[in-house]
Amino acid sequence: ECEVCNKRFTTYEHVAASLIIVKSDGRREPYDRQKLMHGVLTSCAKRPIPQSAIEDMVNAIEDELSGLGRAEVKSSVVGSYVLEHLKQLDPMAYIRFAMVYMQMSDLQGLQEHISRMLESS
């Protein structure tokens, strides 16, 4: 709280830039919050999801990544966290992300995944 104007401010802590994401092909790149946010926003486009819910989700994913206590994390771990959170947030956003993340190239693969998702709910 500012002692002069009495306004309250909030600070956010984000995953340190020293976290390295290991891609499926072995490449390594620094963690990029904007890249994660972009992927989530793309999946959530035109869905009735408040921006605050998306921010909260990305913050929760970052907390989980931070909690792993590792310097390097596989991109598949990040992707699975996103899927886990999107599944709870919005089924359509989940399917959109899953289609790209799991490289679903045909309708049959999508139908099988949706069936598995419905069975596990």
DSSP file (Angstrom, degrees, kcal/mol; ACC not computed):
  #  RESIDUE AA STRUCTURE BP1 BP2  ACC     N-H-->O    O-->H-N    N-H-->O    O-->H-N    TCO  KAPPA ALPHA  PHI   PSI    X-CA   Y-CA   Z-CA
    1    1 A E              0   0    0      0, 0.0     2,-0.4     0, 0.0     7,-0.2   0.000 360.0 360.0 360.0 135.6    0.0    0.0    0.0
    2    2 A C     >  -     0   0    0      5,-2.9     4,-1.7     1,-0.1     5,-0.0  -0.624 360.0-151.7 -77.0 128.0    1.3    3.4   -0.9
    3    3 A E  T  4 S+     0   0    0     -2,-0.4    -1,-0.1     2,-0.2     0, 0.0   0.705  93.0  48.0 -72.9 -19.7    1.7    5.6    2.1
    4    4 A V  T  4 S+     0   0    0      3,-0.1    -1,-0.2     1,-0.1    -2,-0.0   0.931 129.1  16.0 -85.7 -52.6    1.1    8.8    0.1
    5    5 A C  T  4 S-     0   0    0      2,-0.1    -2,-0.2     0, 0.0     3,-0.1   0.533  91.5-131.5-102.4  -7.8   -2.0    7.9   -1.9
    6    6 A N     <  +     0   0    0     -4,-1.7     2,-0.2     1,-0.2    -3,-0.1   0.631  55.3 146.1  64.6  16.7   -3.2    4.9    0.1
    7    7 A K        -     0   0    0     -5,-0.0    -5,-2.9    -6,-0.0     2,-0.4  -0.574  45.5-128.7 -80.7 148.9   -3.7    2.8   -3.1
    8    8 A R        -     0   0    0     -7,-0.2     2,-0.3    -2,-0.2    -1,-0.0  -0.790  23.1-167.8 -99.8 141.5   -3.0   -0.9   -2.9
    9    9 A F        -     0   0    0     -2,-0.4     2,-0.4     2,-0.0     0, 0.0  -0.933   8.4-148.2-126.8 150.2   -0.7   -2.6   -5.4
   10   10 A T        -     0   0    0     -2,-0.3     2,-0.4     2,-0.0    -2,-0.0  -0.937   7.1-155.8-118.3 141.1   -0.1   -6.3   -6.1
   11   11 A T        -     0   0    0     -2,-0.4     2,-0.4     2,-0.0    -2,-0.0  -0.879   7.2-151.5-112.5 150.6    3.2   -7.8   -7.2
   12   12 A Y        -     0   0    0     -2,-0.4     2,-0.4     2,-0.0    -2,-0.0  -0.959   2.7-149.3-121.7 139.1    3.4  -11.1   -9.1
   13   13 A E        -     0   0    0     -2,-0.4     2,-0.3     3,-0.0     3,-0.0  -0.897  18.9-169.2-104.3 137.6    6.3  -13.5   -9.1
   14   14 A H        -     0   0    0     -2,-0.4     3,-0.1     1,-0.1    45,-0.1  -0.823  37.2 -74.5-122.9 162.9    6.9  -15.5  -12.2
   15   15 A V        -     0   0    0     -2,-0.3    18,-0.1     1,-0.1    -1,-0.1  -0.288  62.0-101.8 -55.7 134.4    9.1  -18.4  -13.1
   16   16 A A    >   -     0   0    0      1,-0.1     3,-1.9     2,-0.1    15,-0.2  -0.248  22.0-121.3 -61.2 145.4   12.7  -17.3  -13.3
   17   17 A A  T 3  S+     0   0    0      1,-0.3    14,-0.3    -3,-0.1    -1,-0.1   0.614 104.9  77.9 -63.4 -11.6   14.1  -16.9  -16.7
   18   18 A S  T 3   +     0   0    0     12,-0.1     2,-0.3     2,-0.1    -1,-0.3   0.568  66.6 108.7 -78.4  -6.7   16.8  -19.4  -15.9
   19   19 A L    <   -     0   0    0     -3,-1.9    12,-3.0    12,-0.1     2,-0.5  -0.546  60.2-151.2 -70.3 130.9   14.3  -22.3  -16.4
   20   20 A I  E     -Ab  30  72A   0     51,-2.7    53,-2.7    -2,-0.3     2,-0.5  -0.894   2.3-146.8-108.5 132.9   15.1  -24.2  -19.6
   21   21 A I  E     -Ab  29  73A   0      8,-3.5     8,-2.1    -2,-0.5     2,-0.7  -0.869   9.8-148.5 -98.9 126.2   12.5  -26.0  -21.6
   22   22 A V  E     -Ab  28  74A   0     51,-2.6    53,-2.9    -2,-0.5    54,-0.4  -0.857  16.3-145.1 -98.3 114.8   13.7  -29.1  -23.4
   23   23 A K    >   -     0   0    0      4,-3.1     3,-2.0    -2,-0.7    51,-0.0  -0.247  26.5-104.2 -75.2 164.7   11.9  -29.7  -26.6
   24   24 A S  T 3  S+     0   0    0      1,-0.3    -1,-0.1     2,-0.1    -2,-0.0   0.762 122.1  54.0 -63.2 -25.3   10.9  -33.1  -28.0
   25   25 A D  T 3  S-     0   0    0      2,-0.1    -1,-0.3     1,-0.0     3,-0.1   0.367 124.3-102.2 -90.6   6.0   13.7  -32.9  -30.5
   26   26 A G  S <  S+     0   0    0     -3,-2.0    -2,-0.1     1,-0.3    -1,-0.0   0.248  76.6 138.0  95.9 -13.3   16.3  -32.2  -27.8
   27   27 A R        -     0   0    0     -5,-0.1    -4,-3.1     1,-0.0     2,-0.4  -0.315  41.6-146.2 -63.6 151.4   16.6  -28.5  -28.4
   28   28 A R  E     +A   22   0A   0     -6,-0.2    -6,-0.2    -3,-0.1    -1,-0.0  -0.961  22.0 168.6-121.0 138.1   16.7  -26.3  -25.3
   29   29 A E  E     -A   21   0A   0     -8,-2.1    -8,-3.5    -2,-0.4     3,-0.1  -0.993  39.7 -94.9-145.8 152.2   15.3  -22.8  -25.0
   30   30 A P  E     -A   20   0A   0      0, 0.0   -10,-0.2     0, 0.0   -12,-0.1  -0.341  51.5 -95.3 -64.5 145.3   14.7  -20.5  -22.1
   31   31 A Y        -     0   0    0    -12,-3.0     2,-0.4   -14,-0.3   -12,-0.1  -0.359  40.8-162.7 -58.4 138.1   11.2  -20.5  -20.6
   32   32 A D     >  -     0   0    0      1,-0.1     4,-1.8    -3,-0.1     3,-0.4  -0.927  14.9-165.8-132.4 106.5    9.0  -17.8  -22.1
   33   33 A R  H  > S+     0   0    0     -2,-0.4     4,-3.0     1,-0.2     5,-0.2   0.877  92.0  56.6 -57.9 -39.3    5.8  -16.8  -20.3
   34   34 A Q  H  > S+     0   0    0      1,-0.2     4,-2.6     2,-0.2    -1,-0.2   0.870 104.7  51.5 -63.3 -36.6    4.6  -14.9  -23.4
   35   35 A K  H  > S+     0   0    0     -3,-0.4     4,-2.0     2,-0.2    -1,-0.2   0.916 112.4  45.8 -66.9 -42.4    4.9  -18.1  -25.5
   36   36 A L  H  X S+     0   0    0     -4,-1.8     4,-2.1     2,-0.2    -2,-0.2   0.934 113.8  49.1 -62.7 -47.0    2.9  -20.1  -23.0
   37   37 A M  H  X S+     0   0    0     -4,-3.0     4,-3.1     1,-0.2     5,-0.2   0.896 108.9  53.1 -61.0 -41.4    0.3  -17.3  -22.7
   38   38 A H  H  X S+     0   0    0     -4,-2.6     4,-2.4     1,-0.2    -1,-0.2   0.922 108.9  49.1 -61.7 -44.9    0.0  -17.1  -26.5
   39   39 A G  H  X S+     0   0    0     -4,-2.0     4,-1.7     2,-0.2    -1,-0.2   0.901 114.6  44.8 -61.4 -41.8   -0.7  -20.8  -26.8
   40   40 A V  H  X S+     0   0    0     -4,-2.1     4,-1.8     2,-0.2    -2,-0.2   0.925 112.7  50.5 -69.0 -45.3   -3.3  -20.6  -24.1
   41   41 A L  H  X S+     0   0    0     -4,-3.1     4,-0.6     1,-0.2    -2,-0.2   0.886 108.6  52.9 -61.2 -38.8   -4.9  -17.5  -25.5
   42   42 A T  H >< S+     0   0    0     -4,-2.4     3,-0.8     1,-0.2    -1,-0.2   0.913 110.4  47.4 -62.4 -42.4   -5.1  -19.0  -29.0
   43   43 A S  H 3< S+     0   0    0     -4,-1.7    -1,-0.2     1,-0.2    -2,-0.2   0.817 115.3  46.1 -67.1 -30.6   -6.9  -22.1  -27.6
   44   44 A C  H >< S+     0   0    0     -4,-1.8     3,-1.9    -5,-0.1     5,-0.3   0.411  81.2 136.2 -94.0   1.0   -9.3  -19.8  -25.6
   45   45 A A  T << S+     0   0    0     -3,-0.8    -3,-0.1    -4,-0.6    -4,-0.0  -0.221  78.0   3.3 -56.0 135.7  -10.1  -17.5  -28.5
   46   46 A K  T 3  S+     0   0    0      1,-0.2    -1,-0.3     3,-0.1    -2,-0.0   0.699 102.7 123.6  60.8  23.4  -13.8  -16.6  -28.9
   47   47 A R  S <  S-     0   0    0     -3,-1.9     2,-2.4     2,-0.1    -1,-0.2  -0.823  77.0-108.7-107.8 153.1  -14.6  -18.6  -25.8
   48   48 A P  S    S+     0   0    0      0, 0.0    -3,-0.1     0, 0.0    -4,-0.0  -0.339  72.7 132.2 -79.9  62.0  -16.4  -17.1  -22.8
   49   49 A I        -     0   0    0     -2,-2.4    -2,-0.1    -5,-0.3    -3,-0.1  -0.958  56.2-126.5-117.6 121.1  -13.3  -17.2  -20.6
   50   50 A P    >>  -     0   0    0      0, 0.0     4,-1.5     0, 0.0     3,-0.7  -0.340  17.2-124.9 -64.6 145.2  -12.3  -14.1  -18.6
   51   51 A Q  H 3> S+     0   0    0      1,-0.2     4,-2.7     2,-0.2     5,-0.2   0.859 111.9  60.1 -56.1 -36.4   -8.7  -12.9  -19.1
   52   52 A S  H 3> S+     0   0    0      1,-0.2     4,-2.5     2,-0.2    -1,-0.2   0.859 101.7  52.5 -62.9 -35.0   -8.3  -13.1  -15.3
   53   53 A A  H <> S+     0   0    0     -3,-0.7     4,-2.0     2,-0.2    -1,-0.2   0.880 110.2  48.2 -67.8 -37.3   -9.0  -16.8  -15.4
   54   54 A I  H  X S+     0   0    0     -4,-1.5     4,-2.6     2,-0.2    -2,-0.2   0.925 112.1  48.8 -67.9 -44.5   -6.4  -17.3  -18.1
   55   55 A E  H  X S+     0   0    0     -4,-2.7     4,-2.6     1,-0.2    -2,-0.2   0.921 111.4  50.2 -59.1 -44.3   -3.8  -15.3  -16.1
   56   56 A D  H  X S+     0   0    0     -4,-2.5     4,-2.3     1,-0.2    -1,-0.2   0.894 110.4  50.7 -61.6 -39.9   -4.6  -17.3  -13.0
   57   57 A M  H  X S+     0   0    0     -4,-2.0     4,-2.4     2,-0.2    -2,-0.2   0.932 110.9  46.8 -64.8 -46.2   -4.2  -20.5  -15.0
   58   58 A V  H  X S+     0   0    0     -4,-2.6     4,-2.5     1,-0.2    -2,-0.2   0.904 112.3  51.3 -63.5 -40.3   -0.8  -19.5  -16.4
   59   59 A N  H  X S+     0   0    0     -4,-2.6     4,-2.3    -5,-0.2    -1,-0.2   0.907 109.7  50.0 -61.4 -41.3    0.3  -18.4  -12.9
   60   60 A A  H  X S+     0   0    0     -4,-2.3     4,-2.2     2,-0.2    -2,-0.2   0.900 110.3  49.8 -64.8 -40.5   -0.8  -21.8  -11.5
   61   61 A I  H  X S+     0   0    0     -4,-2.4     4,-2.6     2,-0.2    -2,-0.2   0.918 110.5  50.1 -63.5 -43.0    1.2  -23.6  -14.2
   62   62 A E  H  X S+     0   0    0     -4,-2.5     4,-2.8     1,-0.2    -2,-0.2   0.892 108.7  52.6 -62.5 -39.2    4.3  -21.5  -13.4
   63   63 A D  H  X S+     0   0    0     -4,-2.3     4,-2.4     2,-0.2    -1,-0.2   0.914 110.0  48.6 -61.1 -42.3    3.9  -22.3   -9.8
   64   64 A E  H  X S+     0   0    0     -4,-2.2     4,-0.8     2,-0.2    -2,-0.2   0.916 112.4  48.0 -64.3 -43.2    3.8  -26.0  -10.6
   65   65 A L  H ><>S+     0   0    0     -4,-2.6     3,-0.8     1,-0.2     5,-0.5   0.921 113.0  48.1 -62.7 -43.6    6.9  -25.7  -12.8
   66   66 A S  H ><5S+     0   0    0     -4,-2.8     3,-1.4     1,-0.2    -1,-0.2   0.880 105.8  59.0 -63.0 -38.7    8.7  -23.8  -10.1
   67   67 A G  H 3<5S+     0   0    0     -4,-2.4    -1,-0.2     1,-0.3    -2,-0.2   0.679  89.9  71.7 -66.6 -18.1    7.6  -26.4   -7.5
   68   68 A L  T <<5S-     0   0    0     -3,-0.8    -1,-0.3    -4,-0.8    -2,-0.2   0.791  92.1-145.8 -67.8 -26.1    9.4  -29.1   -9.5
   69   69 A G  T < 5 +     0   0    0     -3,-1.4     2,-0.3    -4,-0.5    -3,-0.1   0.793  50.4 132.4  67.6  28.5   12.7  -27.5   -8.4
   70   70 A R      < -     0   0    0     -5,-0.5    -1,-0.2     1,-0.1    -2,-0.1  -0.814  57.9-146.3-112.8 153.0   14.5  -28.3  -11.7
   71   71 A A  S    S+     0   0    0     -2,-0.3   -51,-2.7     1,-0.2     2,-0.4   0.748  92.3  39.5 -82.9 -26.6   16.6  -26.2  -13.9
   72   72 A E  E     -b   20   0A   0    -53,-0.2     2,-0.4   -51,-0.0   -51,-0.2  -0.978  66.0-176.6-127.8 139.4   15.3  -28.0  -17.0
   73   73 A V  E     -b   21   0A   0    -53,-2.7   -51,-2.6    -2,-0.4     2,-0.1  -0.998  29.2-116.0-134.2 135.9   11.8  -29.2  -17.8
   74   74 A K  E >>  -b   22   0A   0     -2,-0.4     4,-1.4   -53,-0.2     3,-1.1  -0.424  21.4-126.8 -68.9 144.3   10.6  -31.2  -20.8
   75   75 A S  H 3> S+     0   0    0    -53,-2.9     4,-2.7     1,-0.3     5,-0.2   0.803 109.9  64.8 -61.3 -28.3    8.1  -29.3  -23.0
   76   76 A S  H 3> S+     0   0    0    -54,-0.4     4,-2.1     2,-0.2    -1,-0.3   0.827  98.9  53.1 -64.7 -30.8    5.8  -32.4  -22.6
   77   77 A V  H <> S+     0   0    0     -3,-1.1     4,-2.0     2,-0.2    -1,-0.2   0.925 110.2  46.8 -68.2 -44.7    5.5  -31.6  -18.9
   78   78 A V  H  X S+     0   0    0     -4,-1.4     4,-2.3     1,-0.2    -2,-0.2   0.940 112.8  50.2 -61.2 -46.8    4.5  -28.0  -19.7
   79   79 A G  H  X S+     0   0    0     -4,-2.7     4,-2.6     1,-0.2    -1,-0.2   0.881 108.9  51.0 -59.7 -40.7    2.0  -29.3  -22.3
   80   80 A S  H  X S+     0   0    0     -4,-2.1     4,-2.3     2,-0.2    -1,-0.2   0.871 109.2  51.1 -68.4 -34.9    0.4  -31.8  -19.9
   81   81 A Y  H  X S+     0   0    0     -4,-2.0     4,-2.3     2,-0.2    -2,-0.2   0.919 110.7  49.2 -64.5 -42.8    0.0  -29.0  -17.2
   82   82 A V  H  X S+     0   0    0     -4,-2.3     4,-3.0     1,-0.2     5,-0.3   0.944 112.0  47.9 -61.7 -47.4   -1.7  -26.8  -19.8
   83   83 A L  H  X S+     0   0    0     -4,-2.6     4,-2.4     1,-0.2    -1,-0.2   0.912 110.2  52.7 -59.3 -43.4   -4.0  -29.7  -20.9
   84   84 A E  H  X S+     0   0    0     -4,-2.3     4,-1.0     1,-0.2    -1,-0.2   0.919 114.7  41.0 -58.5 -45.8   -4.9  -30.5  -17.2
   85   85 A H  H  X S+     0   0    0     -4,-2.3     4,-1.9     1,-0.2     3,-0.3   0.900 114.3  50.9 -72.5 -41.8   -5.8  -26.9  -16.5
   86   86 A L  H  X S+     0   0    0     -4,-3.0     4,-3.0     1,-0.2     8,-0.4   0.861 102.8  61.0 -65.1 -34.4   -7.7  -26.3  -19.8
   87   87 A K  H  < S+     0   0    0     -4,-2.4    -1,-0.2    -5,-0.3    -2,-0.2   0.876 111.7  39.4 -59.2 -37.2   -9.7  -29.5  -19.2
   88   88 A Q  H  < S+     0   0    0     -4,-1.0    -1,-0.2    -3,-0.3    -2,-0.2   0.809 119.7  46.6 -80.3 -31.5  -11.1  -27.9  -16.0
   89   89 A L  H  < S-     0   0    0     -4,-1.9    -2,-0.2     1,-0.2    -3,-0.2   0.932 130.2 -14.1 -79.9 -48.5  -11.4  -24.4  -17.5
   90   90 A D     X  -     0   0    0     -4,-3.0     4,-2.3    -5,-0.1    -1,-0.2  -0.843  49.1-148.3-162.8 116.9  -13.1  -25.0  -20.8
   91   91 A P  H  > S+     0   0    0      0, 0.0     4,-2.3     0, 0.0     5,-0.1   0.857 101.0  50.6 -58.9 -37.7  -13.6  -28.3  -22.8
   92   92 A M  H  > S+     0   0    0      2,-0.2     4,-2.5     1,-0.2     5,-0.2   0.914 110.3  48.4 -68.6 -41.4  -13.4  -26.5  -26.2
   93   93 A A  H  > S+     0   0    0      2,-0.2     4,-2.4     1,-0.2    -1,-0.2   0.888 110.9  53.3 -63.0 -37.7  -10.2  -24.7  -25.4
   94   94 A Y  H  X S+     0   0    0     -4,-2.3     4,-3.0    -8,-0.4    -2,-0.2   0.943 109.8  46.7 -60.2 -49.0   -8.9  -28.1  -24.1
   95   95 A I  H  X S+     0   0    0     -4,-2.3     4,-2.4     2,-0.2    -2,-0.2   0.906 111.4  51.7 -62.6 -42.5   -9.7  -29.8  -27.5
   96   96 A R  H  X S+     0   0    0     -4,-2.5     4,-1.3   -53,-0.2    -1,-0.2   0.937 114.1  42.8 -59.4 -47.0   -8.2  -26.9  -29.5
   97   97 A F  H  X S+     0   0    0     -4,-2.4     4,-3.3     1,-0.2     5,-0.3   0.926 113.3  52.5 -65.7 -43.8   -4.9  -27.1  -27.5
   98   98 A A  H  X S+     0   0    0     -4,-3.0     4,-3.0     1,-0.2     6,-0.3   0.873 103.2  58.3 -60.9 -38.3   -4.9  -30.9  -27.6
   99   99 A M  H  <>S+     0   0    0     -4,-2.4     5,-2.0    -5,-0.2    -1,-0.2   0.906 116.4  33.6 -59.3 -42.1   -5.3  -31.0  -31.4
  100  100 A V  H ><5S+     0   0    0     -4,-1.3     3,-0.9    -3,-0.2    -2,-0.2   0.931 120.8  48.4 -77.8 -47.4   -2.2  -28.9  -31.9
  101  101 A Y  H 3<5S+     0   0    0     -4,-3.3    -3,-0.2     1,-0.3    -2,-0.2   0.892 119.2  38.1 -62.6 -42.5   -0.2  -30.3  -28.9
  102  102 A M  T 3<5S-     0   0    0     -4,-3.0    -1,-0.3    -5,-0.3    -2,-0.2   0.355 107.6-125.7 -92.7   6.1   -0.9  -34.0  -29.8
  103  103 A Q  T < 5 -     0   0    0     -3,-0.9     2,-0.5     1,-0.2    -3,-0.2   0.897  35.9-174.3  51.8  48.8   -0.6  -33.3  -33.5
  104  104 A M      < +     0   0    0     -5,-2.0    -1,-0.2    -6,-0.3    -2,-0.0  -0.632  10.2 175.3 -74.6 122.3   -4.0  -34.8  -34.3
  105  105 A S        +     0   0    0     -2,-0.5     2,-0.3    -3,-0.2    -1,-0.2   0.472  55.3  43.2-110.9  -3.8   -4.3  -34.7  -38.1
  106  106 A D  S  > S-     0   0    0      1,-0.1     4,-1.6     0, 0.0     5,-0.1  -0.946  78.0-114.9-142.1 164.6   -7.6  -36.5  -38.7
  107  107 A L  H  > S+     0   0    0     -2,-0.3     4,-2.8     1,-0.2     5,-0.2   0.835 111.2  59.8 -65.9 -34.7  -11.1  -36.6  -37.4
  108  108 A Q  H  > S+     0   0    0      1,-0.2     4,-2.5     2,-0.2    -1,-0.2   0.921 104.9  48.5 -62.7 -44.4  -10.8  -40.2  -36.2
  109  109 A G  H  > S+     0   0    0      1,-0.2     4,-2.1     2,-0.2    -1,-0.2   0.894 112.6  49.1 -61.8 -40.0   -7.9  -39.3  -33.8
  110  110 A L  H  X S+     0   0    0     -4,-1.6     4,-2.6     2,-0.2    -2,-0.2   0.927 110.7  49.8 -65.0 -45.3   -9.9  -36.3  -32.5
  111  111 A Q  H  X S+     0   0    0     -4,-2.8     4,-2.4     1,-0.2    -2,-0.2   0.906 110.6  50.2 -61.0 -42.0  -13.0  -38.5  -32.0
  112  112 A E  H  X S+     0   0    0     -4,-2.5     4,-2.3     2,-0.2    -1,-0.2   0.909 111.4  48.6 -62.9 -42.1  -11.0  -41.1  -30.1
  113  113 A H  H  X S+     0   0    0     -4,-2.1     4,-2.5     2,-0.2    -2,-0.2   0.915 110.9  49.5 -65.8 -42.5   -9.5  -38.5  -27.8
  114  114 A I  H  X S+     0   0    0     -4,-2.6     4,-2.5     2,-0.2    -1,-0.2   0.903 110.4  51.7 -63.2 -40.4  -12.9  -36.9  -27.1
  115  115 A S  H  X S+     0   0    0     -4,-2.4     4,-2.1     2,-0.2    -2,-0.2   0.925 111.1  46.9 -62.0 -44.8  -14.3  -40.3  -26.2
  116  116 A R  H  X S+     0   0    0     -4,-2.3     4,-1.7     1,-0.2    -2,-0.2   0.899 111.7  51.9 -62.1 -40.4  -11.4  -41.0  -23.8
  117  117 A M  H  X S+     0   0    0     -4,-2.5     4,-0.7     1,-0.2    -2,-0.2   0.918 110.6  47.4 -63.2 -43.5  -11.8  -37.6  -22.3
  118  118 A L  H  < S+     0   0    0     -4,-2.5     3,-0.5     1,-0.2    -1,-0.2   0.856 110.1  53.0 -67.9 -35.0  -15.6  -38.2  -21.7
  119  119 A E  H  < S+     0   0    0     -4,-2.1    -1,-0.2     1,-0.2    -2,-0.2   0.847 109.2  49.2 -67.5 -34.0  -14.9  -41.6  -20.2
  120  120 A S  H  <        0   0    0     -4,-1.7    -1,-0.2     1,-0.2    -2,-0.2   0.592 360.0 360.0 -83.1  -9.9  -12.5  -40.2  -17.7
  121  121 A S     <        0   0    0     -4,-0.7    -1,-0.2    -3,-0.5    -2,-0.1   0.476 360.0 360.0 -79.0 360.0  -14.8  -37.4  -16.6
